[in-house]
Amino acid sequence: MTPLNTSVLLIYTGGTIGMIENTATGALESFNFEQLQRHVPELQKFNFPIDTYQFDPPMDSSDMEPDMWRKLVRIIHENYDRYHGFVILHGTDTMAYTASALSFMLEGLDKPVILTGSQLPIGVLRTDGKENLMTSIEIAAAQDKDGKAVVPEVCIFFENHLMRGNRTTKMNAENFNAFRSFNYPVLAEAGIHIKYNHVHIHVNKSRQELMPHYLLDTNIAVLKLFPGIQENVIATILGTKGLKAVVLETYGSGNAPRKEWFIRRLCQASAQGIVIVNVTQCNAGMVEMERYETGYQLLQAGVVSGYDSTTESAVTKLMFLLGHGYTPDEVRDHMNRSIAGEITL
């Protein structure tokens, strides 16, 4: 259902979807997004207004930083009462980080914020951008019979699937199905009709005021384990000046080497107030540190479980918690809770 008084704000940050090919060099270049109607004339078929906001200059998603997340939150907050939904066009490389960050920064959200993009520029004949864009707008505008948003949360839509933003990761650099939500069901599938998986969509029981957050602390490291990793590597990372948290990517269900020096280094870091969060390197599944002795040793070293969190979600959640001045123990406690549907307890 899409009432006539619906409106959507389309925010273009940059990325492949908004590029055209330079006929002289063959390189991809950003075009003025005001030309969007010319490249996607189908937009005129929507029976509601679609306004646009363009980052100037457009950003490659590899350059996306927390300041840009703050800018997006500010844009959404300032326009929140004017639109029924928001669509953010974003490069694919860091889209999952942005979606995860926004899910924490937009507290009380009860309108759709849909991130999408494409693997091929929108001006290319075989582009996936048009379908991703058109369906994202339709989802952002969708309301139930009571006029409430069907999907009032931060999502990524890509290749016919709507996924919770903080559950999604990029897993393919070449195919159109670039993203996957391994540990949480898709929220909708787009075929001839858009079929919503209502039972898995987060809905606020009562109307809430949007509470935007802008405080983030980026003193975080990601440490991926591999066979043969040396003590000096671990020591250097954990000894980084100003470091406040580490996302530790372990094996399987949260396992790590049982070497004495490794456990000792983790214990020392935890005692110094560095929060260490255990996430699995596997695409699917969750951390269960009580399952094997190797994982149990991490628990004793002060490492906290990331459950079935993606690395992108764990990183941005830590930025959010640290930015709000929580103590290390308080951060550890909040990592054991679901703030925006990012983990399964």
C-alpha positions in Angstrom: 0.0 0.0 0.0 1.4 3.4 -1.0 -0.8 6.4 -0.2 -0.8 9.4 -2.4 0.7 11.6 0.3 3.8 9.5 0.5 7.2 11.1 -0.2 10.7 9.8 -0.3 14.1 11.5 0.1 16.8 10.0 -2.1 20.3 10.7 -0.8 23.2 10.1 -3.2 26.5 9.7 -1.4 28.5 8.3 -4.3 29.4 4.9 -5.6 29.1 2.9 -8.8 25.4 3.4 -9.2 25.8 7.2 -9.9 28.6 6.9 -12.5 28.9 7.1 -16.2 31.6 6.0 -18.5 33.9 8.7 -20.0 33.8 8.0 -23.7 37.4 9.2 -24.1 39.1 7.4 -21.3 36.7 4.6 -20.5 37.0 5.5 -16.8 34.0 5.7 -14.6 33.1 9.2 -13.5 30.3 10.6 -11.2 27.5 12.5 -13.0 25.4 15.3 -11.7 22.6 13.5 -9.9 20.1 16.0 -11.1 20.4 14.1 -14.4 18.9 11.1 -12.7 15.5 11.5 -14.4 17.2 11.2 -17.8 19.0 8.0 -16.8 16.0 6.5 -15.0 12.8 7.9 -16.6 10.8 5.2 -14.8 11.0 7.3 -11.7 8.2 9.5 -13.2 5.8 6.6 -12.8 5.8 6.8 -9.0 2.7 8.6 -7.9 4.4 10.5 -5.1 7.3 13.1 -4.8 10.9 11.9 -4.8 13.3 14.6 -3.7 17.1 14.2 -4.0 20.1 15.3 -1.9 23.6 14.9 -3.4 26.9 14.8 -1.6 29.2 17.3 -3.2 31.6 16.0 -4.2 30.3 12.4 -4.4 32.4 9.9 -2.3 33.9 6.6 -3.2 32.7 4.3 -0.5 36.4 3.4 0.3 36.7 6.9 1.6 33.5 6.7 3.8 34.3 7.7 7.4 32.3 8.3 10.6 32.0 12.1 9.7 29.9 11.0 6.7 27.7 8.8 8.9 27.1 11.8 11.1 26.2 13.8 8.0 23.7 11.2 6.9 22.2 11.1 10.4 21.9 14.9 10.4 20.2 14.9 6.9 17.7 12.2 8.1 17.0 14.0 11.4 16.5 17.4 9.7 14.1 15.9 7.2 12.5 13.3 9.3 9.0 14.8 9.5 8.9 15.7 5.8 9.3 12.3 4.3 7.9 8.8 4.8 11.1 7.1 4.0 14.7 7.5 2.9 16.8 5.8 0.3 20.6 6.1 0.5 22.6 5.4 -2.7 26.0 4.2 -1.5 29.1 2.4 -2.8 29.1 -1.3 -2.1 32.5 -1.7 -0.5 31.6 -0.1 2.9 27.8 -0.2 2.6 27.5 -2.8 5.4 29.6 -0.6 7.8 27.4 2.5 7.1 24.2 0.5 7.5 25.4 -1.0 10.8 26.5 2.4 12.1 23.2 4.1 11.2 21.2 1.4 12.9 22.8 2.4 16.2 22.9 6.2 15.5 19.2 6.5 14.7 17.6 5.5 18.0 13.8 5.3 17.9 13.7 5.0 14.1 10.2 4.2 12.9 10.6 5.0 9.2 12.5 3.0 6.5 16.1 3.9 5.7 17.1 1.8 2.8 20.7 1.6 1.5 21.3 0.4 -2.0 23.7 0.7 -4.9 24.9 -1.4 -7.9 27.7 -3.4 -9.3 27.3 -1.7 -12.7 26.8 2.1 -13.3 23.2 3.2 -13.9 24.0 4.4 -17.4 25.2 0.9 -18.5 22.8 -1.2 -20.5 23.0 -4.3 -18.1 23.0 -2.2 -14.9 21.5 -3.7 -11.8 21.2 -0.2 -10.5 17.7 0.6 -11.9 16.0 -2.4 -10.3 17.8 -1.8 -7.0 16.8 1.8 -7.0 13.2 1.4 -8.0 12.5 -1.4 -5.5 14.2 0.5 -2.7 12.0 3.5 -3.3 8.9 1.3 -3.3 9.9 -0.3 0.0 10.8 3.1 1.5 7.3 4.3 0.7 5.4 1.1 1.7 2.8 1.6 4.5 0.3 -0.7 6.1 -3.5 -0.1 6.3 -2.9 2.1 9.4 -0.4 4.3 7.6 2.6 2.9 9.4 5.9 2.0 7.6 6.1 -1.6 6.7 9.9 -1.7 7.3 10.8 0.9 10.0 14.5 0.1 10.2 17.8 0.5 8.5 18.1 -2.0 5.7 20.2 -2.9 2.6 18.4 -3.8 -0.5 20.3 -5.7 -3.2 19.5 -8.2 -5.9 15.9 -8.8 -4.9 16.6 -9.1 -1.2 15.9 -6.7 1.7 18.2 -7.4 4.6 18.6 -5.9 8.1 21.5 -3.5 7.7 23.5 -4.6 10.7 23.2 -8.2 9.8 24.6 -7.8 6.3 28.0 -8.2 4.8 29.4 -7.9 1.3 30.5 -11.3 0.1 30.9 -11.0 -3.7 32.8 -8.3 -5.6 31.7 -9.5 -9.1 28.2 -10.9 -9.1 25.0 -8.9 -8.7 24.1 -10.7 -5.4 26.9 -8.8 -3.6 25.4 -8.9 -0.1 24.2 -11.7 2.2 22.6 -11.8 5.6 23.9 -15.2 6.8 22.7 -15.2 10.4 19.3 -13.5 10.0 16.4 -14.1 7.6 15.8 -11.6 4.8 13.1 -9.1 5.6 11.6 -9.2 2.1 12.0 -10.7 -1.3 11.2 -8.9 -4.5 9.8 -10.9 -7.4 6.6 -10.1 -9.2 5.4 -8.9 -5.8 7.4 -7.8 -2.8 6.9 -10.4 -0.1 7.6 -9.1 3.4 8.7 -11.4 6.1 6.8 -9.5 8.8 7.7 -11.7 11.7 11.4 -10.8 11.4 10.9 -7.0 10.8 11.4 -4.8 13.8 8.4 -2.7 14.7 8.2 -0.2 17.6 5.2 -1.0 19.7 4.5 2.7 20.3 5.4 5.8 18.4 8.9 7.0 19.3 10.8 10.2 18.8 13.9 9.9 16.7 16.9 10.4 18.8 20.0 11.0 16.6 23.4 10.1 18.0 26.7 11.6 16.7 29.3 10.5 19.2 31.7 7.8 17.9 35.1 6.7 19.0 37.3 5.1 16.4 40.1 3.8 18.6 39.4 0.3 17.5 41.4 -2.5 15.8 40.4 -5.6 14.0 42.7 -8.6 14.6 42.2 -11.6 12.4 43.9 -14.8 13.6 45.7 -17.1 11.3 47.9 -20.2 11.8 51.4 -19.0 12.7 50.6 -15.5 13.8 53.5 -14.2 15.9 53.5 -12.7 19.3 55.1 -9.5 18.2 52.2 -8.9 15.8 49.7 -9.4 18.6 51.7 -7.3 21.0 52.0 -4.4 18.5 48.3 -4.3 17.9 47.3 -4.6 21.5 50.0 -2.0 22.5 48.7 0.6 20.1 48.6 4.0 21.8 45.0 5.0 22.6 43.5 1.6 21.7 40.2 1.0 23.5 38.7 -2.0 21.8 39.6 -5.0 19.5 37.4 -7.1 17.3 39.1 -10.5 17.4 38.2 -12.7 14.4 38.7 -16.2 15.6 38.2 -19.7 14.1 35.0 -21.6 14.0 32.7 -21.1 17.0 35.2 -18.7 18.7 38.4 -20.7 19.1 41.9 -19.4 19.2 45.5 -20.7 19.9 46.2 -22.0 23.4 49.7 -20.6 23.4 50.7 -19.2 26.8 51.9 -15.9 25.4 48.6 -15.4 23.5 46.3 -15.8 26.5 48.7 -13.7 28.6 48.6 -10.8 26.1 44.8 -10.9 26.0 44.7 -10.9 29.8 47.0 -7.9 30.0 45.0 -6.0 27.5 41.7 -6.7 29.2 43.2 -5.7 32.6 44.3 -2.4 31.0 40.7 -1.7 30.0 40.8 -2.7 26.3 37.5 -4.4 25.3 38.1 -7.5 23.2 35.1 -8.9 21.3 35.2 -12.4 19.8 33.6 -12.8 16.4 33.9 -15.8 14.1 35.7 -15.7 10.7 33.0 -18.0 9.4 30.3 -16.4 7.2 27.5 -18.1 9.1 27.2 -19.4 12.7 28.0 -17.9 16.0 30.6 -17.7 18.8 30.1 -20.2 21.6 33.2 -19.8 23.8 32.0 -22.4 26.3 31.9 -25.1 23.6 35.6 -25.9 23.4 38.5 -25.5 25.9 40.2 -23.0 23.5 37.2 -20.7 23.6 36.8 -21.1 27.3 40.3 -19.8 27.8 39.3 -16.6 26.0 36.5 -16.2 28.4 38.9 -16.4 31.3 41.1 -13.8 29.6 38.2 -11.3 29.7 37.2 -11.6 26.1 33.5 -11.1 25.5 31.3 -12.9 22.9 30.2 -11.2 19.7 27.6 -14.0 19.3 26.6 -14.0 15.6 27.6 -10.4 14.9 29.2 -9.4 11.6 32.6 -7.8 11.9 31.0 -4.6 10.5 28.4 -4.5 13.1 30.8 -5.3 16.0 33.1 -2.5 14.9 30.4 0.2 14.6 28.7 -0.9 17.8 32.0 -0.5 19.7 32.5 2.9 18.1 29.0 3.9 19.2 29.4 2.6 22.8 32.9 4.0 23.3 31.8 7.3 21.8 29.2 7.7 24.5 31.7 7.4 27.3 30.8 4.0 28.8 33.4 2.4 30.9 35.1 -0.8 29.7 32.9 -2.9 31.9 29.8 -1.1 30.7 30.8 -1.6 27.1 31.3 -5.3 27.7 27.9 -5.5 29.3 26.3 -3.7 26.3 28.0 -6.0 23.9 26.1 -8.8 25.5 22.8 -7.1 24.6 21.0 -6.5 21.3 20.7 -2.7 20.7 19.3 -2.7 17.2 18.7 -6.4 16.4 22.3 -6.9 15.5 22.9 -10.2 17.5 20.9 -13.3 18.4 21.2 -14.1 22.1 
